[in-house]
Amino acid sequence: MNAPVPYARDFALVLLRDMLRIRRLEERAAELYGQAKIRGFLHLYIGEEAVAVGALHALAPDDAVLATYREHAHALIQGVPMTTIMAEMYGKQEGCSRGRGGSMHLFDAKTRFFGGNAIVAGGLPLAVGLALAERMQGGTRLSACFFGEGAMAEGAFHEALNLAVLWQLPVLFCCENNLYAMGTALARSQSQTDLCAKAGAYKITTQAVDGMDVVAVHQATRVAVEQVRAGQGPYFLEYQTYRFRAHSMFDPELYRDKAEVEQWKERGPIHSYSARLKAQGLLDEQTFLAIAAEVEQEVEAAVAYAEAGSLEPLEDLCRDVYTAAAGVEDRP
C-alpha cells in the first residue's frame, strides 16, 4: 500500500473523490437513520470504499453491475445519481426504485445497475443470465457481480460458477471478503477459508487482492476485465476488505473485538491512499479539503432532494403488484 500511485493526477484524484463520496454518503445516511428519516434496514459500506471505486472504474460504462444489500457505493459509482439514491432510502417516489425498494433494492436500468438484492447470493444467477443474454445477442458487455464471502456457502454460488465456466460466459465474480457474514466469522461457517481455492474448483481463473488498496483493486480488476472481454471465460476476484461499522444499524456488534476493528482502521483506504498521493506530490491538504467540501455539497444537495420528494399516493400502492389476467374479473 506504500507503492507509488501509477496514475496521472486527474485520474488519481477521481479515485480519491469517489471514495470520499461513498464515505460521506454513508456517514450521512447513518445520521439520517438516527433521526428516523431513513427506515428499515441500512447496511453501510464504510471501510470498503476501495473495492467499489477501484473495481467499477475498471469496467466499461455499459457493463452490467449487480450487488448485495450493501450496495449504495456500487450504485453511486456506476452512475446512479446520489439524489435518487437518497430519495430511495427516504422511501420517496423520486427514488431510483420509485421509493419501493429502499436501501437494499436500489435499481437503475439507465446505468445498467441491476440491483441491490436482499437475498444472499441472489445476484449471482442474475449475473449469469445477463451474461448469457449478452452472448446470445452477440454483444461484448460483461456482467460484474459483487457479493460477500457468506454467499459462497449458498447453492446459488456453486450453480452460477458452474454454468458460467461450462458456457464460458462473460461474468466477473467479485467477492467482497470482509471476514464476517453478518456476525459469523468465516472460519466458523466454512471449512474451506481459502476462497480462491474454493472458486477454483470450478476451473475458473482466480486472484486474491488487497481490498483496502484502491490501486491494487483497480489494477487486478483491469486484468480480469481484459480476460473476460477477450472471450477467455469468467473470472473470480477475492477482495480482502473490512467493514468498519456493524453489519447493519440493528447490529449490536458483539462478535468481534474492538481492537481488531481499530487495527483494520489503520489500513483505512482513504487516509492511506491520500498519504500516498501527498508523498508523490499529487495532493496537498488544501486540495483535499476542497474535494471534501465539494463532496459535502453533493451530499447535502441529495438530502435536500430527498426531503423535498413526495411519498407515493395511496391509490398507486397496488400499481405493478398485481394484474388480473385477460377476461378474469378483478377481485378486491
C-alpha positions in Angstrom: 0.0 0.0 0.0 3.0 2.3 0.1 4.0 1.8 -3.6 3.7 4.9 -5.9 0.3 5.5 -7.4 0.8 4.7 -11.1 -1.8 7.2 -12.5 -1.9 10.7 -13.8 -3.0 13.3 -11.2 -6.5 13.8 -12.7 -7.5 10.1 -12.5 -5.7 9.6 -9.2 -7.9 12.4 -7.7 -11.1 10.9 -9.3 -10.4 7.7 -7.2 -10.0 9.7 -4.1 -13.1 11.9 -4.7 -15.2 8.8 -5.3 -14.1 7.1 -2.1 -14.9 10.3 -0.2 -18.3 10.5 -1.9 -19.1 7.0 -0.7 -17.8 7.6 2.8 -19.7 10.8 3.3 -22.9 9.4 1.8 -22.8 6.5 4.2 -22.0 8.7 7.2 -24.9 11.0 6.4 -27.2 8.0 5.9 -26.3 6.8 9.4 -27.1 10.2 10.8 -30.5 10.3 9.0 -31.3 6.8 10.2 -30.8 8.0 13.7 -33.3 10.8 13.0 -35.8 8.2 11.6 -35.6 9.9 8.2 -34.4 6.6 6.7 -36.1 3.5 8.0 -36.0 -0.3 7.5 -32.6 -2.0 7.2 -29.4 0.0 6.5 -26.1 -1.6 5.7 -23.1 0.7 5.4 -20.0 0.4 3.2 -17.7 2.4 5.4 -14.2 0.9 5.2 -14.8 -0.9 1.9 -14.7 2.1 -0.4 -11.6 1.0 -2.3 -13.4 -2.1 -3.7 -16.3 -0.4 -5.4 -14.2 2.5 -6.6 -11.3 0.5 -7.9 -13.3 -2.2 -9.4 -16.0 -0.1 -11.1 -13.5 2.3 -12.6 -12.1 -0.8 -14.4 -15.4 -1.6 -16.1 -17.0 0.0 -19.2 -20.0 2.3 -18.6 -22.4 -0.1 -20.2 -21.3 -3.3 -18.4 -24.0 -4.7 -16.1 -23.4 -4.5 -12.4 -25.2 -6.4 -9.6 -24.6 -6.2 -5.9 -25.9 -7.1 -2.5 -27.9 -5.2 0.1 -24.7 -3.3 0.9 -24.9 -1.6 -2.5 -25.1 2.2 -2.1 -21.5 2.6 -3.2 -21.8 0.4 -6.3 -24.9 2.2 -7.4 -23.2 5.6 -6.9 -20.0 4.8 -8.8 -21.9 3.0 -11.6 -23.6 6.4 -12.2 -26.9 6.4 -10.3 -27.3 10.0 -9.1 -26.8 10.5 -5.4 -30.1 12.4 -5.4 -32.2 9.4 -6.4 -30.2 7.1 -4.1 -31.0 9.3 -1.1 -34.6 9.7 -2.2 -34.9 5.9 -2.4 -33.6 5.5 1.1 -36.2 8.0 2.2 -38.9 5.9 0.5 -39.8 8.8 -1.8 -41.2 8.1 -5.3 -38.4 10.2 -6.8 -36.0 7.5 -5.8 -34.3 5.2 -8.3 -36.8 2.4 -7.4 -39.7 4.8 -7.0 -39.4 4.5 -3.2 -40.4 0.9 -3.2 -37.0 -0.7 -2.8 -35.4 1.3 -0.1 -31.8 0.9 0.9 -31.4 -2.7 -0.1 -33.1 -2.6 -3.5 -31.5 0.2 -5.5 -32.0 -0.3 -9.2 -31.4 1.8 -12.3 -31.8 0.4 -15.8 -30.3 3.5 -17.5 -26.9 3.0 -15.9 -27.3 -0.8 -16.1 -27.2 -1.2 -12.3 -29.4 -4.3 -11.9 -29.8 -4.2 -8.1 -29.3 -4.4 -4.8 -30.5 -7.7 -3.7 -31.6 -8.6 -0.2 -31.2 -12.4 -0.8 -27.7 -13.6 0.0 -26.2 -14.8 -3.4 -29.3 -13.7 -5.2 -27.4 -11.6 -7.7 -25.2 -14.4 -8.9 -27.6 -16.3 -11.1 -28.9 -13.0 -12.4 -25.4 -12.1 -13.5 -25.1 -15.4 -15.3 -28.4 -14.8 -17.0 -27.4 -11.3 -18.2 -24.1 -12.7 -19.5 -25.9 -15.5 -21.3 -28.3 -13.0 -22.9 -25.3 -10.8 -24.0 -23.6 -13.9 -25.5 -26.7 -14.9 -27.4 -27.2 -11.4 -28.8 -23.6 -11.2 -29.9 -22.7 -8.3 -27.6 -19.4 -7.5 -25.9 -20.6 -6.3 -22.5 -19.8 -8.3 -19.3 -21.7 -8.7 -16.1 -19.9 -7.9 -12.8 -21.5 -9.4 -9.7 -20.5 -8.2 -6.2 -21.2 -10.5 -3.2 -19.9 -11.2 0.2 -17.9 -14.3 1.3 -21.1 -15.6 3.0 -22.7 -16.0 -0.4 -20.1 -18.7 -1.1 -21.9 -21.0 1.3 -25.0 -20.8 -0.8 -26.0 -23.2 -3.5 -26.6 -20.3 -6.0 -22.9 -19.5 -5.8 -21.9 -23.0 -7.0 -24.6 -23.2 -9.6 -23.6 -19.8 -11.0 -19.9 -20.5 -11.2 -20.5 -24.0 -12.7 -22.7 -22.7 -15.5 -20.5 -19.6 -16.2 -17.5 -21.8 -16.7 -19.3 -24.5 -18.6 -20.7 -21.9 -21.1 -17.6 -19.6 -20.9 -19.8 -16.6 -20.1 -18.5 -13.0 -19.7 -19.0 -12.8 -15.9 -16.7 -11.1 -13.4 -17.4 -12.6 -9.9 -16.3 -10.0 -7.3 -16.2 -11.4 -3.8 -16.0 -8.8 -1.1 -14.5 -10.8 1.7 -15.0 -8.7 4.9 -14.4 -11.8 7.1 -17.9 -11.7 8.7 -21.2 -13.0 7.2 -23.4 -10.9 9.4 -22.0 -11.8 12.8 -20.3 -15.1 11.9 -16.6 -15.3 11.2 -15.6 -17.0 8.0 -13.7 -19.8 9.8 -16.8 -20.6 11.9 -19.1 -21.1 8.9 -17.0 -22.5 6.1 -14.5 -25.3 6.2 -12.5 -24.0 3.3 -11.4 -20.4 4.1 -9.2 -20.1 1.0 -11.9 -18.6 -1.2 -9.8 -18.7 -4.4 -9.3 -22.4 -3.8 -13.0 -22.9 -3.3 -13.9 -21.0 -6.5 -11.0 -22.6 -8.4 -12.6 -26.0 -8.0 -14.8 -24.9 -10.9 -11.7 -24.3 -13.1 -12.2 -20.5 -13.1 -9.3 -18.1 -13.0 -8.9 -16.6 -9.6 -7.0 -13.9 -7.8 -6.9 -12.5 -4.2 -6.5 -8.8 -3.9 -5.8 -6.3 -1.1 -9.3 -4.8 -0.9 -8.1 -1.9 1.2 -5.8 -0.6 -1.6 -7.8 1.2 -4.4 -4.8 0.9 -6.8 -4.4 -2.9 -6.2 -8.2 -3.3 -6.7 -8.2 -1.3 -9.9 -5.2 -3.0 -11.5 -6.3 -6.5 -10.7 -9.8 -5.8 -11.9 -8.5 -4.3 -15.2 -6.6 -7.6 -15.8 -9.7 -9.6 -15.1 -11.9 -7.5 -17.3 -9.5 -7.8 -20.2 -9.5 -11.6 -19.9 -13.3 -11.8 -19.7 -13.9 -9.4 -22.5 -11.4 -11.3 -24.7 -13.7 -14.3 -24.5 -11.5 -16.3 -22.1 -14.3 -17.1 -19.8 -15.4 -15.9 -16.4 -13.0 -14.6 -13.6 -13.2 -14.7 -9.8 -11.7 -11.9 -7.7 -11.5 -12.0 -3.9 -11.2 -8.5 -2.5 -9.9 -8.8 1.1 -11.5 -5.9 2.8 -13.2 -5.0 6.1 -16.2 -3.0 7.2 -15.6 -0.5 10.0 -19.3 -0.4 11.1 -21.5 -3.1 12.2 -23.3 -5.4 9.8 -26.4 -3.2 9.9 -27.8 -0.4 12.0 -29.6 -3.0 14.2 -26.4 -5.0 14.9 -25.0 -4.7 18.5 -21.7 -6.0 17.1 -20.8 -8.4 19.9 -19.0 -10.9 17.7 -15.7 -9.1 17.1 -13.1 -7.4 19.3 -12.9 -3.6 19.2 -9.1 -3.8 18.9 -9.5 -5.8 15.7 -11.6 -3.0 14.2 -9.1 -0.4 15.2 -6.3 -2.4 13.7 -8.1 -2.5 10.4 -8.8 1.2 10.5 -5.1 1.8 10.5 -5.3 0.5 6.9 -8.3 2.6 6.0 -8.5 3.0 2.2 -9.0 6.8 2.2 -6.3 8.0 4.5 -3.7 5.5 3.3 -4.3 6.5 -0.3 -4.3 10.2 0.5 -0.9 9.8 2.2 0.5 8.1 -0.9 -0.8 10.9 -3.1 0.7 13.5 -0.8 4.0 11.8 -0.7 4.1 11.9 -4.5 3.2 15.5 -4.7 -0.2 14.7 -6.4 -2.2 16.0 -3.5 -1.9 18.8 -0.8 -4.1 19.4 2.2 -5.8 22.4 0.6 -6.8 20.3 -2.4 -8.0 17.5 -0.2 -10.2 20.0 1.8 -11.6 21.4 -1.4 -12.6 18.0 -2.7 -14.1 17.2 0.7 -16.1 20.4 0.6 -17.4 19.6 -2.9 -18.5 16.1 -1.7 -20.2 17.6 1.3 -22.2 19.9 -1.1 -23.2 17.0 -3.2 -24.4 15.0 -0.2 -26.4 17.9 1.2 -28.0 18.5 -2.2 -29.0 14.9 -2.2 -30.6 15.2 1.3 -32.5 18.3 0.2 -33.7 16.5 -2.9 -35.0 13.6 -0.8 -36.6 15.9 1.8 -38.4 17.8 -1.0 -39.6 14.5 -2.5 -43.1 13.0 -2.2 -44.5 9.8 -1.0 -46.3 7.5 -3.4 -50.1 8.3 -3.4 -52.3 5.8 -1.7 -54.1 5.0 -4.9 -50.9 3.8 -6.5 -49.8 1.4 -3.8 -51.1 -1.7 -5.7 -49.6 -0.5 -9.0 -47.2 -3.1 -10.5 -48.1 -5.5 -7.7 -51.0 -7.5 -9.3 -52.5 -7.6 -12.7 -55.6 -9.6 -13.5 -55.4 -12.0 -16.4 -57.4 -11.1 -19.5 -61.0 -12.0 -19.1 -60.8 -12.6 -15.4 -62.8 -10.3 -13.2 -60.8 -8.2 -10.8 -61.1 -9.1 -7.2 -60.7 -6.8 -4.2 
